[in-house]
Amino acid sequence: MPLTRDGEPRFRRETVSFVRRSDRLNTGQQRAWDEHREEYLVDVPRARATTSVDPAWELDAAAAFGRAAPLVVEVGSGKGEAVLAAAQADPGRDFLALEVYTPGLAHTIRRAHLASLSNLRLAQVNAPELLEHSLAPCSVEEVWTFFPDPWHKARHTKRRLVSPSFAGLVHRVLRPGGLWRLATDWADYAEHMRAVVGADDRFEPLGVDGKVERFDGRVLTSFEEKAHAAGREITDLTYRRR
């Protein structure tokens, strides 16, 4: 099958917001992946691509977590620093982390196992596909989109995850009154986010046109510390589904 330069099959109709990277695992990550992924990683039926989602599949969250509880979905969990800390601090809620990169997932699985977390699950997916097809409408308490790739070069901005179509998918899964929390370390992407979500009257901005202080549930990650060291300002945004 023909591939794009990003290694994704050309059958995809939408441009994805990520570029495939090495899936090589270190020793600890490989051990966690081999021994504990069945405990934490949701088995997602595929369409064709390795990160695709069969449109007919629906996630049974109660079965995945073994209970019914408020659900938080993080889109792009990276190494899992934010979602791991949140799951430990808030055992009354369940957390679903969506990520495409195997090393990040393996790192998160390893730390989740060491912390004996039962309220965290992960899915290796292109997040928009899962939001569109697999989560029940109005079933999610919060959606987190922290530090997505800014794609700051003009020719690449079409790859930005936060777009009008993605806002529609977030709206689909959020319950009425549910929150969409975003953060970025690129000023122009922050303004792009505010323009996109601010133009969607299905969302109510909190703070000053969506701009808020970092909430207690979002820990300071190593990525954010590097952004601070590079002199970039962090922007936190929050919107409520009307």
Residue pairs with C-beta under 8 A, 6 or more apart in sequence:
1 9
1 10
1 11
1 48
2 9
2 10
3 9
3 10
4 10
6 16
6 18
6 19
6 20
7 19
7 20
8 16
8 20
8 49
8 51
9 48
9 49
11 48
11 49
12 49
12 52
14 128
14 165
15 158
15 159
16 126
16 159
17 148
17 149
17 151
17 159
17 160
17 161
18 100
18 101
18 126
18 149
20 100
21 101
22 103
23 101
23 102
23 103
24 103
25 33
25 102
25 103
25 106
26 103
28 110
29 103
29 106
29 107
29 110
30 106
31 110
32 106
32 107
32 109
32 110
32 113
33 102
33 105
33 106
33 109
35 113
36 109
36 110
36 112
36 113
37 105
37 106
37 109
39 109
39 113
40 108
40 109
40 112
40 113
40 120
40 121
40 122
41 105
41 109
41 121
41 122
41 123
41 124
42 59
42 64
42 96
42 121
42 122
42 123
44 53
44 54
44 57
44 123
44 124
44 125
44 130
44 134
45 53
45 54
45 56
45 57
46 52
46 53
46 54
47 53
47 54
47 55
47 129
49 126
50 124
51 100
51 124
51 125
51 126
52 125
52 126
52 129
53 125
53 126
53 129
53 130
53 133
53 134
54 133
55 129
55 132
55 133
56 133
57 133
57 134
58 133
58 134
58 135
58 136
59 123
59 130
59 134
59 135
61 68
61 71
61 94
61 96
61 135
61 136
61 139
62 68
64 96
64 121
65 94
65 118
65 119
65 121
66 118
67 94
69 92
69 93
69 94
69 119
70 92
70 93
70 94
70 141
71 93
71 94
71 95
71 96
71 139
71 140
71 141
72 83
72 86
72 93
72 94
72 95
72 96
72 140
72 141
72 142
72 143
72 144
73 95
73 96
73 97
73 98
73 131
73 135
73 140
73 142
73 143
73 144
73 173
74 82
74 83
74 95
74 96
74 97
74 98
74 143
74 144
74 145
74 146
75 98
75 127
75 131
75 143
75 144
75 145
75 148
75 161
76 98
76 99
76 127
76 145
76 146
76 147
76 148
76 161
77 83
77 97
77 98
77 99
77 104
77 108
77 122
78 99
78 101
78 104
78 147
78 221
78 223
79 104
79 107
79 108
79 221
79 222
80 97
80 99
80 104
80 105
80 107
80 108
80 111
80 112
80 122
81 219
81 221
81 222
81 223
82 144
82 146
82 218
82 219
82 221
83 95
83 97
83 108
83 120
83 144
84 108
84 111
84 112
84 115
84 117
84 120
85 219
86 93
86 95
86 217
86 218
86 219
87 93
87 95
87 112
87 117
87 119
87 120
88 115
88 117
89 217
90 119
90 217
91 119
93 119
93 141
94 119
94 120
94 121
95 119
95 120
95 121
96 121
96 122
96 123
97 108
97 120
97 121
97 122
97 123
98 122
98 123
98 125
98 127
98 130
99 105
99 108
99 122
99 123
99 124
100 124
100 125
100 126
102 124
105 122
105 124
108 120
108 122
109 122
112 120
123 130
127 161
128 161
128 165
128 166
128 169
131 166
131 169
131 170
131 172
131 173
132 169
132 172
135 172
135 173
136 173
137 172
137 173
138 173
138 174
138 175
138 176
138 178
139 173
139 175
140 173
140 174
140 175
140 178
141 174
141 175
141 178
141 179
142 174
142 178
142 179
142 180
142 181
143 170
143 173
143 174
143 178
143 179
143 180
143 181
144 181
144 182
144 218
145 161
145 162
145 180
145 181
145 182
145 183
146 181
146 182
146 183
146 218
147 183
147 184
147 185
147 223
147 224
147 227
148 160
148 161
148 162
148 184
148 189
149 159
149 160
149 161
150 160
150 184
150 185
150 186
150 188
150 189
151 157
151 158
151 159
151 160
152 186
152 188
152 189
157 192
160 189
160 192
162 182
162 189
162 192
162 193
162 196
162 197
163 196
164 196
164 199
164 200
167 196
167 197
167 200
167 202
167 203
168 200
170 180
171 200
171 202
171 203
171 241
174 180
174 241
175 241
176 241
176 242
177 240
177 241
178 240
178 241
179 206
179 238
179 239
179 240
179 241
180 197
180 203
180 238
180 239
180 240
180 241
181 215
181 218
181 236
181 237
181 238
182 193
182 197
182 236
182 237
182 238
182 239
183 214
183 218
183 234
183 235
183 236
183 237
184 190
184 193
184 234
184 235
185 224
185 227
185 232
185 233
185 234
185 235
186 232
187 232
187 233
187 235
190 211
190 235
190 237
193 210
193 235
193 237
194 205
194 209
194 210
194 211
194 237
197 203
197 205
197 210
197 237
197 239
198 205
198 209
198 210
201 242
202 241
202 242
203 239
203 240
203 241
203 242
204 239
204 240
204 241
204 242
205 237
205 238
205 239
205 240
206 212
206 238
206 239
206 240
207 213
207 237
207 238
210 237
210 238
210 239
211 235
211 236
211 237
212 236
212 237
212 238
213 236
214 220
214 234
214 236
215 236
215 238
218 236
224 234
227 234
228 234
